[in-house]
Structures are given as C-alpha cells and as structure tokens.
C-alpha cells in the first residue's frame, strides 16, 4: 500500500504542475500533505515533517545558492566569464568543450558535495554556451554526469566514503575500482548522451548569469586572475577536505582550514574576492556592486522556495516509514548481493528521492549479507552507490534545481536529467558486475 500511495502522490504532483498549471511550490506542498495523510500521519507529525524538510534541505543550501549566484554574476559582469570561455575554447576547441566539462566535473566533484559543485560550476556552463552559441544541455549534461558519479560512488567524496565505512571497505581499493567503473559511466551518460539533447529548449533565469556588455569588452581582466577568482572557492573547500592528511588532528591550523573550507564560508570569501578582482580593480564602486548582489539574490528567490518545498515532499516520504517498508519488502530476496544492493538502493531512491538516505539504508540492510558472501566490500560500495542514483524525479531536490536553473519543462527534465541519472546508475552496475566477473 505505501508504494501505491507514493505513485499516486507523484501522479498528483505531475497533474498539478503540468495540467492544472498550479505554481510548483504550492503543488509540492499540497502533494506532501496529501501523501502524509494517506500514510496515516497525524496533522502534527505532518507539520513537523514540513519544518524538518525545509530546514534540512535549506540549512546551508540557502547560503550556497545565494553566494553562488553572486559570484557568478560578479564574474560575468566583470568580464571573467568571457575571458575564461575564450581561453577554454582555444585550448580544447569548440567541438571538445563537453569533454572539458567532463574533466572539470570529475576533478572538482571529488571534494565537493553535489549541490556545491552544481552551484559553483553551472555558471561556467552558461558562460561557455553563451560565448560559443552552444546548446546548454549539450555542455551541461557531461559536467553533471561527472559530478553525479563522484557524488554517488567515488571516495573520497563524503557520501561514498560513508557507505564504504558502513561496509568496512578499503577506501583506497574502492577509489581504484571506482575510477574503472566511473570512466565508462561518465562517458556514456555525459558526452554521448548529451549529444541527443541539443534540441531541448532552455530558458534559464537571465538575471543570474548575464552576458558581458559589449562596451566593457575592451576592459576584460586577465585569464589568470579570472581563473583564480572562479576556482578560489574550490581551492578553499579542497583545503578543508584534505588538510587532515598533512596536519595533526588537534592543530589550530587544521581547525582554521576546515573553517575556511566550509562551502558557505568559501563561497562568501570568493564573492568578496570577486568584488575586488572583478569590481574595485576595474574601477567599479562598492555601491554599484551591491546593486548587482541584490539582483543576483532576487533572481534565485523562486528557486530557493521550490527546493525547500521539494525537501518537504522528501521528508514526508522518509518520516512516513516508506524506507522501512521497502527494507522489509526486499528482505530475503534471492539475488546476487551486488544486484540486490543496487536494487534496494534504487528502489529507496525512486520512492524517497534522497541518494544519501538510499545508499546508507541499503548498506545497513546488506551488511549482514555481505559478511556471509564472497563479494568484496569495495564492489558492494560501488553497487550501492550506483543504485542510490537511480531515476531521480520529482521527489529529489536535485531534479528541481536542474529544472529551475536551466529553465526546462517537466517533460524535458525527465528526458535529460532523469535519464542521465539512470544511465549513470545502470552503467555503474554493469561495471561492478564486470569487475566481479573478472575476479576483483
């Protein structure tokens, strides 16, 4: 019965958004409350889930979205966008820009959570596509596929590392196997799949990443300072993530690095840096830049509310006990442990929407089975992580973030984002099965 209620809830949401044409925020909240009552939750519990869903989803994400939008706007208005895209185009060639995005997403995605990587790197996609007159999704999907793979099953990313710790897997071996599985998964779901999306119309919010004005092009900043400004938050976050390898645990320098490497702090500092490198250094006053900051934050207001409402829907599904129901339903299924872990994670992801919840829940279910099997725990990490990425749709905040940023219809979001995530998941499973067959 819970699965039927979830399916009906998704159908209601799609009907409200696409048929009734009700605002997405209202549609998500109405659906969340309806599903909560259908799952026998009390009104008090539903309200608690609403508050928890908004707070957990928007906790740090609100600041990340705000500072990410500010950084993107300041870089675009300051000319860094045009300078970076010009050099990237010269270096890789217009035809190879999707592969440049794959490399960027893979390297940057390892230390960053998916949402952070999305917010930091998507402005570059807008810049590159605008400068070269390329279809947005043709360039964006390779980047997002690489980010998704590193997020789902490639340590040392925090999500994949948590699953590895649950299985007591060797992190180094998991990384090595993960790279082998990740390469074909990214190529198939990224550049190859991206070629099929050239015709999908996009309508991103124009106030987020404006093009450089023609009259300002003679005053473009240098490539070095432009690239440094854009990569500054990534460098800080990477410093915070890996400083423990060089510094003792009780060191004040380690605490400092972790503070500076917090994504919200890093993006705030990068925005302040951009005010100097892209503004004051080029003769713009702080008052002029303050107006740009306000415009950037106003531009993401609706995106913030949509993501918050999607977090409510996800929380209702978690609090109503759907994950526990799926765990009981799948207990004792006669499948290969690899396929079973992937299937359980995939079902939880499909029903609940959260990749993290899906991966860690599936790992908890599978741990006793893994201990009694001959499957290496490293392969189980990859299979579980791949399953947790399966078929992202309306109960996943990432679905709405993609839809809102790129301004695509519901139908086209399923055609692009959802299919890309599914390809990453299925290709990952095939890669893990191949490694097991080869004796790893």
Secondary structure, 3 states (H helix, E strand, C coil): CHHHHHHHHHHHHHHHHHHCCCCHHHHHHHHHHHHHHHCCCCHHHHHHHHHHHHHHHHCCHHHHHHHHHHHHHHHHHHCHHHHHHHHHHHHHCHHHHHHHHHHHHHHHHCCCCHHHHHHHHHHHHHHHHHHHCCCHHHHHHHHHHHHHHHHHHCCCCHHHHHHHHHHCCCHHHHHHHHHHHHHHHHHHHHHHHHHHHCCCCCCCCCCCCCCCCHHHHHHCCCHHHHHHHHHHHHHHHHHHHHHHHCCCCCCHHHHHHHHHCCHHHHHHHHHHHHHHHCCHHHCCCHHHHHHHHHHHHHHCHHHHHHHHHHHHHHHHHHHCCHHHHHHHHHCCCCCCHHHHHHHHHHHHHHHHCCHHHHHHHHHHHHHHHHHCCCCCHHHHHHHHHHHCCCCCCCCCHHHHHHHHHHCCCHHHHHHHHHHHHHHHHHHHHHHHHHHHHCCC
